[in-house]
Amino acid sequence: MKALHLLITPLILFSSVLVANERNSSFDEYISENKQQQFELDYEKNEIDSSQLRDSWVAPLQLNYSISKTNPYTNKQESQNAAIKMDQPIFQSGGIYYGIKFAQHSKKYVDYSIDVAKRKLIKDAIATLMQIKQKDLEILRQKLQIKNSEINLKLKEEQYLSGQLDSGFLDNAILERNVVIQSLYDIETARERLISTFSTLSDVDYRTAQIPHLELLNEEEFLEHNIALKMAESKVQKDKYSQDVTVAKYLPQVSLTAGYNWTKTDSTVAVFGALERDYYDYGLRATMPLSLNTFRDIESSRLDYLKSKVMSKDRERELTALFSQVMQSLKNLDKKKLLSIENIKIYTKLLDDTNKLFDAGYKTQYDVDILKNSLQISELDSKIYEIDKQLELLALYEMYVNE
């Protein structure tokens, strides 16, 4: 298992993709305790249902007891009957073996289904938390843009009042300021919605929660440890044994039969008195059903098996395409991040030169402040792109499990 680091740290420029934990990873902490309990109950129920299905070939013992009283012509009689009967299949043309294997693979398939649902919820919680952190950065970025728009507005006001510009330029500066302020309100509203969503998914305090840093792995690892692909493969095995069970259902079956019977009759007629008897029986019973729908039933189960094999291959193809898509997105985000890093270098040099010119009296404080804000905006852009990359990786983490 590869390490998972906390907090956002720089990623190596495009390599492979994410590393995640095993099925019940430490990422469980990101979903609420109530939701964790629901999944645990799902696992427990599947365990019980699977055991019940596995042992369904064992026939129950039939226990019977009855008591009756009669009063024909003033002669009272009381009868008691008790019996234990067994009709246990001991040979089903392989049906018992296939039934047990079917139960085992059905359990595995349902477990994977629960895993997939749980991973989806964990992914949603982490993605929401990442988006909240990203909105925090976007709010800081937007406030810096507002500062620059306000500086620009002051410059336009001074130039308008001194007769250097007409009112159209001043009006555009006012509109620009209003647009960036309205954008800030939109970002803050989106952030509050994300906080509300996160509170329904997790018990973690979003203000102090750390977001995980997802590392990279290659395509081969992603497919080898892919929970969605394992689920598709387990369905193939489940349907294979389901087909075998269906075939065996129409083949000869042998059952062991046995029973013990006891009767007791009490009568008021002296000649009869009390009569008590018991006896047992045992033997073998062979059966073979003949049905008009035998071949249709078998063919239907065979088609289910063939379809699950095709779906498994198709699922692998979809996952390969998803991996390529995420890789392409990571490449583009790396380009954007490199551009923001280049901007940081440019603004750093410009700010240093402008500070020197300001000290010499050739530049104003407005020039210094605009460049300082622009530098901070580029630094925030780099962090925002990093979270975008983590969000892309989450699409792969959702299905990656290193068992």
N, C-alpha and C positions, 0 to 999 in steps of 0.2 A: 504494500500500500504506500502510495506516495504522500508526502506531507502536504497539508493544506495550511497556508499562511493566512493570518488575519490582517485586515486593513488593506487599502489599495496601495500597491507598490508597482513599480514599472515592470511591464512584461517584456520578455525578450521578443524582439521584432520577428514576427511570423515564423512559427516552427510547426507545431502539430496542434493538439488540442487538449482539453481539459483532463484533470485527474480528480477522481471523486473517491468517496469512501464506500465501504460495503453496504449491503442492503439496509441494515439498521444503523446508519451512520450517525455521527455526532450532529449532523445537520438537523436531526429530529428536534433539536431545541428551538428551531425557528417556527415550529407549528405549536399551537396551543395544546395544553395537557388534555383537554376534552377531546380534541381531534386525535391525539395519540392513543387515547383509551379506545376510541372507536375502531381504530385500525387493529389494536391488540385484540379486541373482541372479535373482529373479523377473522384474524388468524386462528383464534381459539375455536371459533365456530367451524371454520374449515377443517381443523384438526378432528373435531368430533364427527362432522359429516363424512369425512374421508374414512374414518375408522368404521363408521356405520356401513358405508358402501363396501369397504373391503371385506367385512364379515357378513355381508348380506346372504352369502351362499349357505351359511349355517342356519338350518331350519330350527324354529323354536319348538320346544316340547309343549304338547297340548295337555293341559291338566283340566279334568272335568270332574265335577261332583254334583250330584242332585239328590234331593230327598222329596218324597211324595207320600201323602196320606190319603187313603180312600175309606169309604164307609158304605160298601154295598150290602144292602139288606141287613144292616146292623152289625155286620162282621167287619171290624176295623182292621185295616192293614197299613203298615208303614214300610216303605221301600227306600233303600239308600243305594246309590250307585257312584262309584269312583273309577277313574281311568287315567292312565298316563300313556300318551301315544307319541311316537316319533316317526317322522318320514324325512330322513336325511339323505340328500343327494351325495353320493360318493364318487360318481363319475359323470362328467358332462361333456365328454369329447374335447377336453381342454378348456371348457368354459370356466371352471373354477380358477385355474391359473390365469387365464386372460382377464377374468373379472377382478382378481387381486391387482394385476398390473394396471388395469384401467383405473382402479381406485387410486393407486399410487400416483399415476400421471395426472389424474384429475385434480388431486390435491396440489401437485406441483403447479399446474396451470392456474388454479385459483389463487395460490400464493403469489404467483407472478402478477396476476391481475390486481391483487391488493397492493403489491409493491409498486406497480405502475401508477395506481391512483394516489398512493402516498407520496411517491416521487413528484408527481404533478403538483400536489399541494405544497410540498417543500419548495419546489422551484418557484411557484407563485409567490410564496411568502418572501423568499430571498430576493426575487426580482422586484417585488414591491418595495422592500427595504432599500435595495440599491437605487431604485428610482427616486425614493425620498431623499437619499443622500445626494443624488444627482440634481434634484430640484433645489436643494440647499446651495449647491455650487452655482446653479443657474440664477438663483435670486441674487447672490453676491455679484455675479457677472452683470446682471441687468441693472443693479444699483450703480455699478461703475459706468455703464452706458448712459444711465440717467445723469450722472455727474458730468460726463462729457457733453451730453446734449444741453445741459444747463450752462456749461462754460461756453459752448457754441452760441447759445442764445444771448448770453451777456456780450459776447464779441459782436454779434449781429446788431444788438441794441446800440452799442457804442458807435459802430460804423454807420448805423442808420441816423443816429442823432447828430453825427458829425458830417452827414451828407455824403458819405462814401457809398452807401447802398440805398436802393429804393425799398419800399415797404414789402414787396413780394418776397425778398430774401428773408426779411424778419418774420413774415408770416410762415414761411416754410420751416424756419427754425422752431417756431412755436409748435407747429404741427408735428415735427419730428420729436420734440420733447414729449408731447402728449402720447404719441404712439409707443414710445419706449416705456412710459409710465403705465399705460394700459397693458402692455405686455407683461410687466411686473405683476400686476393684479391677476392676470391669467395664470401665470406660473404659480403664484401663491394659492390660487383656488385649486389648481391641479394637485399641488402638494397636499392640501388638506384632504382632498378626496383619497389620495394614496394612503395617508395616515389612517383614515377611516377604514379603508380596505384592509390594511395591515392589522388593525386592532381586531378584526374578525378572524384573522388567520393565526395570530400569534399572541402569546402572553409576554413576549419580550418588549421592553421599553425601546422604542425606535430611537429615542434621543441618545441612549447610551450603547445601543447594540452595535457591534462591529460586523462589517460585512466580510464574508470569506473571499479570499483570493484564490481563484481557480487556475491551476497550472495547465500545462499542455500535454497532450499525448498524440500518438499517431493514429491513422485510420484503422490499422490492423487491431490495435488495442481497443479502440472504440467499438468495433464490430464484435470482437471476441468477448467483451464484457458488457454487451448491450442487453439491457433487461427486456426491452421490447422485442428484440430478436429471440431471446431465450423463451419469452412467452409464446411467440409464434411457433418455435420449434417444439415446445412442450405440447402445444395443441396438436401438432402432427402426430406425436407419440400417443396422445390421448385418443385421437380419432382412429389410429391404427388398431389399438387394442379394443376400441369400441366396435370396429368392424369384425374383429375376431370373436368377440362376445356374441355379436349378432349371428354369425355363421354357426357357432356352437349351439345356439339356442334351438336350431332346427336339426341337430344331430342326435343320435341315441343318448339317453341318459339312464343311469342306474341309481336307484335309491335303496337305502337300507330302511326297512320298516320294522317297528317293534312296538309292543304295547303290553300294558298290565291292566287287568280289569278286576273289580271287586264289587260284589252285590250282597246286600243283606235285606231280608224281608222278615218283618215281625207281624204275626197275625193273632187275633183273639180266638181264632178257632183252634181248639186244643189239638186237633189231629195234625194241623200244620205247624203250629208253634213258630219258632224262629229258624230261618234258613239262611245260611251264609255261604257264599261261594267266591272263589277267585281263580283267575287263569291268566296266562300270558300268551303272546303270539309274536312271531318274528319271521322275517323273510326278505326277499329282494323283489324290487319292482323295476321293470324296464319300460321306458316310454320313448316315443319319437313322434313329435308333432308333424302333421301333414297339413300345410296351409296353402291356400291359393296365392297368398301374398309373400310366400317364402323368398322367392328370387327377387321380388321387388324390394323387399326389406333389406336383403343383403346388398343389392345393387345401390340402394340409397345410402347405406353406410359406407360403401366403397367410394361413392362419389364425394361424400363428406371428407373422407381421408385424402382423396386426390386433390380436392379443392384446398384443404389446409396446407398441403405441400406446395401448391402453386402460390398461395398467399404468403407462405414463409419466404419463398424466393423473392416475391414482389416486395415484401417488407424489407428485406436486405437491400434491395435496389433503392427503395425510398430512403433508407438510412444513409446509404452511400451518397446519394444526391444531397441529403441534408448536410452531411459532413462537408461536401464540396462547397455548398452554399455558405456555410459558416466560415469556411476558410477564405472565401472570396470577400466576405464582409469584413473579416479581420484584416485582410490586406488593405482594403479601402480605409478602414479606420486607422491603420498604421500610417498610411499616407497623410491622412488628416492630422494625425498627431505629430508627424514629422514637420508638417507645415506650421503647426502652432509652435513647435520648438524653434523653427527657423525665425518665426515672428518674434519669439522671446529674445533671440540673439540680436535681431534688428532693433527692437525697441530698447533693449538694454544699452546698445551703443548710442542710439539716438538720445536717450535720456541722459547718458553720461555727457555727451557733447552739448546738449541743451542746457544742462546744469552749469557747464563752464561758460556758455554764452550768456546765461542769466546772471551769473556772477560778474560778467564783464559789462552787463547792461544792454546786451543786444537782443535778449529774449525776455518775455514776460512770464509771470507766475502761471498764467493760463497755459502757456506752451508746455511748461514743466508738468503741470497737473494732468493735462490731456495725455501726454506720453506715459506718465506714471500709471494712469488708469488703463491705458491701452496695454501696457506691459502686464498688468495684473489680469486683464481680460484674457490675454493669450495663455497665461499660466493656468487660469481656470479652464480654458478650452482643452488644454492637455489632460487635465484631470477628468473632465467630462467625457472625453473620448475613451479614456481608460475604463470608465464605468460602462460605456457602450460596449466595449470589448468583453467585459465580464458578463454583460447581459446576453451577448451572443453565445458565450461559452455555456451559459445556463441551459440553453436549448439542448446541448449535448449532455450536460450533467444529469438532466432529467432522466436519461435512459442509460447512464453509465453506472455499473456496479461491479466492483472488483472483489469477487467472492473467492 
